[in-house]
């Protein structure tokens, strides 16, 4: 599992060419902005849980640009992503994180992070959707 995580950390993150606004089309899926503080806090907590389950050190301090890619059916899968501050050994760095609510996917990308809605949505679509 750790090898797959390292590969995912090195995966490129290319922004999608989607229109701006509150909603955009990404491979016929709707991208929704998560703006409620409680929902952002819940998502931040869930990202932290994934890191702990994988045995990775660090604390997810905060997340911004949180997006939701719902499967489009009532009660279906939702995949979330964000750019988060990760603190480890007294240093903070930006990482892109994603997960889903149905299949348990989790993705993490370190390195050059683009904190743009379309880039986050593309990362989620490529790493945390589907079965």
Rosetta constraint file for C-alpha pairs under 8 A:
AtomPair CA 1 CA 5 HARMONIC 6.32 0.50
AtomPair CA 2 CA 6 HARMONIC 6.23 0.50
AtomPair CA 2 CA 54 HARMONIC 7.92 0.50
AtomPair CA 3 CA 7 HARMONIC 6.24 0.50
AtomPair CA 4 CA 8 HARMONIC 6.14 0.50
AtomPair CA 5 CA 9 HARMONIC 6.14 0.50
AtomPair CA 5 CA 107 HARMONIC 7.47 0.50
AtomPair CA 5 CA 108 HARMONIC 7.35 0.50
AtomPair CA 6 CA 10 HARMONIC 6.48 0.50
AtomPair CA 7 CA 11 HARMONIC 6.30 0.50
AtomPair CA 8 CA 107 HARMONIC 6.68 0.50
AtomPair CA 8 CA 108 HARMONIC 6.42 0.50
AtomPair CA 8 CA 109 HARMONIC 6.37 0.50
AtomPair CA 9 CA 107 HARMONIC 7.93 0.50
AtomPair CA 9 CA 108 HARMONIC 5.66 0.50
AtomPair CA 9 CA 109 HARMONIC 4.16 0.50
AtomPair CA 9 CA 110 HARMONIC 5.53 0.50
AtomPair CA 9 CA 111 HARMONIC 7.91 0.50
AtomPair CA 10 CA 109 HARMONIC 6.64 0.50
AtomPair CA 10 CA 110 HARMONIC 7.23 0.50
AtomPair CA 10 CA 111 HARMONIC 7.82 0.50
AtomPair CA 11 CA 109 HARMONIC 7.00 0.50
AtomPair CA 13 CA 119 HARMONIC 6.65 0.50
AtomPair CA 13 CA 122 HARMONIC 7.40 0.50
AtomPair CA 13 CA 123 HARMONIC 6.03 0.50
AtomPair CA 14 CA 119 HARMONIC 6.07 0.50
AtomPair CA 14 CA 122 HARMONIC 7.01 0.50
AtomPair CA 14 CA 123 HARMONIC 7.66 0.50
AtomPair CA 15 CA 116 HARMONIC 7.80 0.50
AtomPair CA 15 CA 118 HARMONIC 5.37 0.50
AtomPair CA 15 CA 119 HARMONIC 3.89 0.50
AtomPair CA 15 CA 120 HARMONIC 7.55 0.50
AtomPair CA 15 CA 122 HARMONIC 6.16 0.50
AtomPair CA 16 CA 26 HARMONIC 7.57 0.50
AtomPair CA 16 CA 118 HARMONIC 5.22 0.50
AtomPair CA 16 CA 119 HARMONIC 6.04 0.50
AtomPair CA 16 CA 121 HARMONIC 7.62 0.50
AtomPair CA 16 CA 122 HARMONIC 5.76 0.50
AtomPair CA 17 CA 118 HARMONIC 7.18 0.50
AtomPair CA 18 CA 24 HARMONIC 5.93 0.50
AtomPair CA 18 CA 25 HARMONIC 6.30 0.50
AtomPair CA 18 CA 26 HARMONIC 6.87 0.50
AtomPair CA 18 CA 118 HARMONIC 6.57 0.50
AtomPair CA 19 CA 24 HARMONIC 5.68 0.50
AtomPair CA 19 CA 25 HARMONIC 7.52 0.50
AtomPair CA 20 CA 24 HARMONIC 6.45 0.50
AtomPair CA 22 CA 32 HARMONIC 6.80 0.50
AtomPair CA 22 CA 33 HARMONIC 6.59 0.50
AtomPair CA 23 CA 30 HARMONIC 6.54 0.50
AtomPair CA 23 CA 31 HARMONIC 5.52 0.50
AtomPair CA 23 CA 32 HARMONIC 5.71 0.50
AtomPair CA 23 CA 33 HARMONIC 7.47 0.50
AtomPair CA 24 CA 30 HARMONIC 6.15 0.50
AtomPair CA 24 CA 31 HARMONIC 5.65 0.50
AtomPair CA 24 CA 32 HARMONIC 7.89 0.50
AtomPair CA 25 CA 29 HARMONIC 5.85 0.50
AtomPair CA 25 CA 30 HARMONIC 5.44 0.50
AtomPair CA 25 CA 31 HARMONIC 6.67 0.50
AtomPair CA 26 CA 30 HARMONIC 6.48 0.50
AtomPair CA 26 CA 31 HARMONIC 7.03 0.50
AtomPair CA 26 CA 121 HARMONIC 7.73 0.50
AtomPair CA 26 CA 122 HARMONIC 7.66 0.50
AtomPair CA 29 CA 69 HARMONIC 6.76 0.50
AtomPair CA 29 CA 70 HARMONIC 7.32 0.50
AtomPair CA 29 CA 71 HARMONIC 7.21 0.50
AtomPair CA 29 CA 72 HARMONIC 7.34 0.50
AtomPair CA 30 CA 69 HARMONIC 6.07 0.50
AtomPair CA 30 CA 70 HARMONIC 6.84 0.50
AtomPair CA 30 CA 72 HARMONIC 7.82 0.50
AtomPair CA 31 CA 67 HARMONIC 6.56 0.50
AtomPair CA 31 CA 68 HARMONIC 5.81 0.50
AtomPair CA 31 CA 69 HARMONIC 4.95 0.50
AtomPair CA 31 CA 70 HARMONIC 7.39 0.50
AtomPair CA 31 CA 121 HARMONIC 6.98 0.50
AtomPair CA 32 CA 67 HARMONIC 5.56 0.50
AtomPair CA 32 CA 68 HARMONIC 5.05 0.50
AtomPair CA 32 CA 69 HARMONIC 6.43 0.50
AtomPair CA 33 CA 65 HARMONIC 7.47 0.50
AtomPair CA 33 CA 66 HARMONIC 6.20 0.50
AtomPair CA 33 CA 67 HARMONIC 4.64 0.50
AtomPair CA 33 CA 68 HARMONIC 6.32 0.50
AtomPair CA 34 CA 39 HARMONIC 6.86 0.50
AtomPair CA 34 CA 40 HARMONIC 6.71 0.50
AtomPair CA 34 CA 65 HARMONIC 7.68 0.50
AtomPair CA 34 CA 66 HARMONIC 5.30 0.50
AtomPair CA 34 CA 67 HARMONIC 5.42 0.50
AtomPair CA 34 CA 68 HARMONIC 6.62 0.50
AtomPair CA 35 CA 39 HARMONIC 7.28 0.50
AtomPair CA 35 CA 40 HARMONIC 6.89 0.50
AtomPair CA 35 CA 66 HARMONIC 7.43 0.50
AtomPair CA 36 CA 40 HARMONIC 6.29 0.50
AtomPair CA 37 CA 41 HARMONIC 6.09 0.50
AtomPair CA 38 CA 42 HARMONIC 6.13 0.50
AtomPair CA 39 CA 43 HARMONIC 6.19 0.50
AtomPair CA 40 CA 44 HARMONIC 6.11 0.50
AtomPair CA 40 CA 63 HARMONIC 7.13 0.50
AtomPair CA 40 CA 64 HARMONIC 7.89 0.50
AtomPair CA 40 CA 66 HARMONIC 6.94 0.50
AtomPair CA 41 CA 45 HARMONIC 6.17 0.50
AtomPair CA 42 CA 46 HARMONIC 6.26 0.50
AtomPair CA 43 CA 47 HARMONIC 6.23 0.50
AtomPair CA 43 CA 80 HARMONIC 7.80 0.50
AtomPair CA 44 CA 48 HARMONIC 6.34 0.50
AtomPair CA 44 CA 60 HARMONIC 6.69 0.50
AtomPair CA 44 CA 61 HARMONIC 7.92 0.50
AtomPair CA 44 CA 62 HARMONIC 6.60 0.50
AtomPair CA 44 CA 63 HARMONIC 6.23 0.50
AtomPair CA 45 CA 49 HARMONIC 6.33 0.50
AtomPair CA 45 CA 60 HARMONIC 7.76 0.50
AtomPair CA 46 CA 50 HARMONIC 6.43 0.50
AtomPair CA 47 CA 51 HARMONIC 6.50 0.50
AtomPair CA 47 CA 60 HARMONIC 7.30 0.50
AtomPair CA 47 CA 97 HARMONIC 7.13 0.50
AtomPair CA 47 CA 98 HARMONIC 7.52 0.50
AtomPair CA 47 CA 99 HARMONIC 7.34 0.50
AtomPair CA 48 CA 52 HARMONIC 6.34 0.50
AtomPair CA 48 CA 59 HARMONIC 6.63 0.50
AtomPair CA 48 CA 60 HARMONIC 5.72 0.50
AtomPair CA 49 CA 53 HARMONIC 6.19 0.50
AtomPair CA 50 CA 54 HARMONIC 6.34 0.50
AtomPair CA 50 CA 106 HARMONIC 7.02 0.50
AtomPair CA 51 CA 55 HARMONIC 6.36 0.50
AtomPair CA 51 CA 56 HARMONIC 5.31 0.50
AtomPair CA 51 CA 57 HARMONIC 7.26 0.50
AtomPair CA 51 CA 58 HARMONIC 7.80 0.50
AtomPair CA 52 CA 56 HARMONIC 5.76 0.50
AtomPair CA 52 CA 57 HARMONIC 7.14 0.50
AtomPair CA 57 CA 88 HARMONIC 6.58 0.50
AtomPair CA 58 CA 86 HARMONIC 6.24 0.50
AtomPair CA 58 CA 87 HARMONIC 5.30 0.50
AtomPair CA 58 CA 88 HARMONIC 4.33 0.50
AtomPair CA 58 CA 89 HARMONIC 7.46 0.50
AtomPair CA 59 CA 86 HARMONIC 5.55 0.50
AtomPair CA 59 CA 87 HARMONIC 5.13 0.50
AtomPair CA 59 CA 88 HARMONIC 6.53 0.50
AtomPair CA 60 CA 84 HARMONIC 6.65 0.50
AtomPair CA 60 CA 85 HARMONIC 5.89 0.50
AtomPair CA 60 CA 86 HARMONIC 4.61 0.50
AtomPair CA 60 CA 87 HARMONIC 6.44 0.50
AtomPair CA 61 CA 84 HARMONIC 7.19 0.50
AtomPair CA 61 CA 85 HARMONIC 5.38 0.50
AtomPair CA 61 CA 86 HARMONIC 5.84 0.50
AtomPair CA 61 CA 87 HARMONIC 6.59 0.50
AtomPair CA 62 CA 84 HARMONIC 5.51 0.50
AtomPair CA 62 CA 85 HARMONIC 5.41 0.50
AtomPair CA 62 CA 86 HARMONIC 7.71 0.50
AtomPair CA 63 CA 82 HARMONIC 6.06 0.50
AtomPair CA 63 CA 83 HARMONIC 5.61 0.50
AtomPair CA 63 CA 84 HARMONIC 4.02 0.50
AtomPair CA 63 CA 85 HARMONIC 6.37 0.50
AtomPair CA 64 CA 82 HARMONIC 5.82 0.50
AtomPair CA 64 CA 83 HARMONIC 5.56 0.50
AtomPair CA 64 CA 84 HARMONIC 6.26 0.50
AtomPair CA 65 CA 81 HARMONIC 7.96 0.50
AtomPair CA 65 CA 82 HARMONIC 5.30 0.50
AtomPair CA 65 CA 83 HARMONIC 6.29 0.50
AtomPair CA 65 CA 115 HARMONIC 7.11 0.50
AtomPair CA 65 CA 116 HARMONIC 7.34 0.50
AtomPair CA 65 CA 117 HARMONIC 6.32 0.50
AtomPair CA 65 CA 120 HARMONIC 7.69 0.50
AtomPair CA 66 CA 80 HARMONIC 6.93 0.50
AtomPair CA 66 CA 81 HARMONIC 5.58 0.50
AtomPair CA 66 CA 82 HARMONIC 4.37 0.50
AtomPair CA 66 CA 83 HARMONIC 7.30 0.50
AtomPair CA 67 CA 80 HARMONIC 5.54 0.50
AtomPair CA 67 CA 81 HARMONIC 5.45 0.50
AtomPair CA 67 CA 82 HARMONIC 6.47 0.50
AtomPair CA 67 CA 117 HARMONIC 7.45 0.50
AtomPair CA 67 CA 120 HARMONIC 7.34 0.50
AtomPair CA 67 CA 121 HARMONIC 6.65 0.50
AtomPair CA 68 CA 78 HARMONIC 6.39 0.50
AtomPair CA 68 CA 79 HARMONIC 5.62 0.50
AtomPair CA 68 CA 80 HARMONIC 4.54 0.50
AtomPair CA 68 CA 81 HARMONIC 6.80 0.50
AtomPair CA 68 CA 121 HARMONIC 7.98 0.50
AtomPair CA 69 CA 78 HARMONIC 5.69 0.50
AtomPair CA 69 CA 79 HARMONIC 5.04 0.50
AtomPair CA 69 CA 80 HARMONIC 6.28 0.50
AtomPair CA 69 CA 121 HARMONIC 7.50 0.50
AtomPair CA 69 CA 124 HARMONIC 7.72 0.50
AtomPair CA 69 CA 125 HARMONIC 7.65 0.50
AtomPair CA 70 CA 76 HARMONIC 7.13 0.50
AtomPair CA 70 CA 77 HARMONIC 6.04 0.50
AtomPair CA 70 CA 78 HARMONIC 4.26 0.50
AtomPair CA 70 CA 79 HARMONIC 6.22 0.50
AtomPair CA 71 CA 76 HARMONIC 5.66 0.50
AtomPair CA 71 CA 77 HARMONIC 5.23 0.50
AtomPair CA 71 CA 78 HARMONIC 5.96 0.50
AtomPair CA 71 CA 79 HARMONIC 7.96 0.50
AtomPair CA 72 CA 76 HARMONIC 6.78 0.50
AtomPair CA 73 CA 77 HARMONIC 7.97 0.50
AtomPair CA 76 CA 102 HARMONIC 7.74 0.50
AtomPair CA 77 CA 100 HARMONIC 6.79 0.50
AtomPair CA 77 CA 101 HARMONIC 5.73 0.50
AtomPair CA 77 CA 102 HARMONIC 5.20 0.50
AtomPair CA 77 CA 103 HARMONIC 7.90 0.50
AtomPair CA 78 CA 100 HARMONIC 5.54 0.50
AtomPair CA 78 CA 101 HARMONIC 5.52 0.50
AtomPair CA 78 CA 102 HARMONIC 7.24 0.50
AtomPair CA 79 CA 98 HARMONIC 7.12 0.50
AtomPair CA 79 CA 99 HARMONIC 5.66 0.50
AtomPair CA 79 CA 100 HARMONIC 4.00 0.50
AtomPair CA 79 CA 101 HARMONIC 6.42 0.50
AtomPair CA 79 CA 124 HARMONIC 6.73 0.50
AtomPair CA 79 CA 125 HARMONIC 7.96 0.50
AtomPair CA 79 CA 128 HARMONIC 6.11 0.50
AtomPair CA 79 CA 129 HARMONIC 5.97 0.50
AtomPair CA 80 CA 98 HARMONIC 5.37 0.50
AtomPair CA 80 CA 99 HARMONIC 5.49 0.50
AtomPair CA 80 CA 100 HARMONIC 6.01 0.50
AtomPair CA 80 CA 124 HARMONIC 6.55 0.50
AtomPair CA 80 CA 128 HARMONIC 7.77 0.50
AtomPair CA 81 CA 96 HARMONIC 7.20 0.50
AtomPair CA 81 CA 97 HARMONIC 5.48 0.50
AtomPair CA 81 CA 98 HARMONIC 4.03 0.50
AtomPair CA 81 CA 99 HARMONIC 6.61 0.50
AtomPair CA 81 CA 120 HARMONIC 6.12 0.50
AtomPair CA 81 CA 121 HARMONIC 6.92 0.50
AtomPair CA 81 CA 123 HARMONIC 7.59 0.50
AtomPair CA 81 CA 124 HARMONIC 5.63 0.50
AtomPair CA 82 CA 96 HARMONIC 5.76 0.50
AtomPair CA 82 CA 97 HARMONIC 5.61 0.50
AtomPair CA 82 CA 98 HARMONIC 6.60 0.50
AtomPair CA 82 CA 120 HARMONIC 6.15 0.50
AtomPair CA 83 CA 94 HARMONIC 6.53 0.50
AtomPair CA 83 CA 95 HARMONIC 5.67 0.50
AtomPair CA 83 CA 96 HARMONIC 4.44 0.50
AtomPair CA 83 CA 97 HARMONIC 6.35 0.50
AtomPair CA 83 CA 113 HARMONIC 7.74 0.50
AtomPair CA 83 CA 115 HARMONIC 6.24 0.50
AtomPair CA 83 CA 120 HARMONIC 7.39 0.50
AtomPair CA 84 CA 94 HARMONIC 5.58 0.50
AtomPair CA 84 CA 95 HARMONIC 5.42 0.50
AtomPair CA 84 CA 96 HARMONIC 6.14 0.50
AtomPair CA 84 CA 97 HARMONIC 6.99 0.50
AtomPair CA 85 CA 92 HARMONIC 6.19 0.50
AtomPair CA 85 CA 93 HARMONIC 5.58 0.50
AtomPair CA 85 CA 94 HARMONIC 4.74 0.50
AtomPair CA 85 CA 95 HARMONIC 6.43 0.50
AtomPair CA 86 CA 92 HARMONIC 5.42 0.50
AtomPair CA 86 CA 93 HARMONIC 5.39 0.50
AtomPair CA 86 CA 94 HARMONIC 6.17 0.50
AtomPair CA 86 CA 95 HARMONIC 6.69 0.50
AtomPair CA 87 CA 91 HARMONIC 5.43 0.50
AtomPair CA 87 CA 92 HARMONIC 4.27 0.50
AtomPair CA 87 CA 93 HARMONIC 6.56 0.50
AtomPair CA 88 CA 92 HARMONIC 6.44 0.50
AtomPair CA 94 CA 110 HARMONIC 6.94 0.50
AtomPair CA 94 CA 111 HARMONIC 7.89 0.50
AtomPair CA 94 CA 113 HARMONIC 6.83 0.50
AtomPair CA 95 CA 108 HARMONIC 6.69 0.50
AtomPair CA 95 CA 109 HARMONIC 5.58 0.50
AtomPair CA 95 CA 110 HARMONIC 4.79 0.50
AtomPair CA 95 CA 111 HARMONIC 7.32 0.50
AtomPair CA 95 CA 113 HARMONIC 6.65 0.50
AtomPair CA 96 CA 107 HARMONIC 7.91 0.50
AtomPair CA 96 CA 108 HARMONIC 5.56 0.50
AtomPair CA 96 CA 109 HARMONIC 5.02 0.50
AtomPair CA 96 CA 110 HARMONIC 6.60 0.50
AtomPair CA 96 CA 113 HARMONIC 6.83 0.50
AtomPair CA 96 CA 120 HARMONIC 7.32 0.50
AtomPair CA 97 CA 106 HARMONIC 7.38 0.50
AtomPair CA 97 CA 107 HARMONIC 5.54 0.50
AtomPair CA 97 CA 108 HARMONIC 4.59 0.50
AtomPair CA 97 CA 109 HARMONIC 6.61 0.50
AtomPair CA 98 CA 105 HARMONIC 7.85 0.50
AtomPair CA 98 CA 106 HARMONIC 5.56 0.50
AtomPair CA 98 CA 107 HARMONIC 5.05 0.50
AtomPair CA 98 CA 108 HARMONIC 6.63 0.50
AtomPair CA 98 CA 123 HARMONIC 7.63 0.50
AtomPair CA 98 CA 124 HARMONIC 5.65 0.50
AtomPair CA 98 CA 127 HARMONIC 7.39 0.50
AtomPair CA 98 CA 128 HARMONIC 6.11 0.50
AtomPair CA 99 CA 104 HARMONIC 6.70 0.50
AtomPair CA 99 CA 105 HARMONIC 5.20 0.50
AtomPair CA 99 CA 106 HARMONIC 4.33 0.50
AtomPair CA 99 CA 107 HARMONIC 6.39 0.50
AtomPair CA 99 CA 124 HARMONIC 7.52 0.50
AtomPair CA 99 CA 128 HARMONIC 5.37 0.50
AtomPair CA 100 CA 104 HARMONIC 5.73 0.50
AtomPair CA 100 CA 105 HARMONIC 5.64 0.50
AtomPair CA 100 CA 106 HARMONIC 7.07 0.50
AtomPair CA 100 CA 128 HARMONIC 5.91 0.50
AtomPair CA 100 CA 129 HARMONIC 6.72 0.50
AtomPair CA 103 CA 130 HARMONIC 7.64 0.50
AtomPair CA 103 CA 131 HARMONIC 6.13 0.50
AtomPair CA 105 CA 127 HARMONIC 7.57 0.50
AtomPair CA 105 CA 128 HARMONIC 5.21 0.50
AtomPair CA 105 CA 129 HARMONIC 7.44 0.50
AtomPair CA 106 CA 127 HARMONIC 7.42 0.50
AtomPair CA 106 CA 128 HARMONIC 6.09 0.50
AtomPair CA 107 CA 124 HARMONIC 7.93 0.50
AtomPair CA 107 CA 127 HARMONIC 5.95 0.50
AtomPair CA 107 CA 128 HARMONIC 6.55 0.50
AtomPair CA 109 CA 113 HARMONIC 7.80 0.50
AtomPair CA 114 CA 119 HARMONIC 6.44 0.50
AtomPair CA 114 CA 120 HARMONIC 7.81 0.50
AtomPair CA 115 CA 119 HARMONIC 7.07 0.50
AtomPair CA 115 CA 120 HARMONIC 7.09 0.50
AtomPair CA 116 CA 120 HARMONIC 6.31 0.50
AtomPair CA 117 CA 121 HARMONIC 6.14 0.50
AtomPair CA 118 CA 122 HARMONIC 6.08 0.50
AtomPair CA 119 CA 123 HARMONIC 6.18 0.50
AtomPair CA 120 CA 124 HARMONIC 6.24 0.50
AtomPair CA 121 CA 125 HARMONIC 6.09 0.50
AtomPair CA 122 CA 126 HARMONIC 6.08 0.50
AtomPair CA 123 CA 127 HARMONIC 6.02 0.50
AtomPair CA 123 CA 128 HARMONIC 7.89 0.50
AtomPair CA 124 CA 128 HARMONIC 5.12 0.50
AtomPair CA 124 CA 129 HARMONIC 6.74 0.50
AtomPair CA 125 CA 129 HARMONIC 5.57 0.50
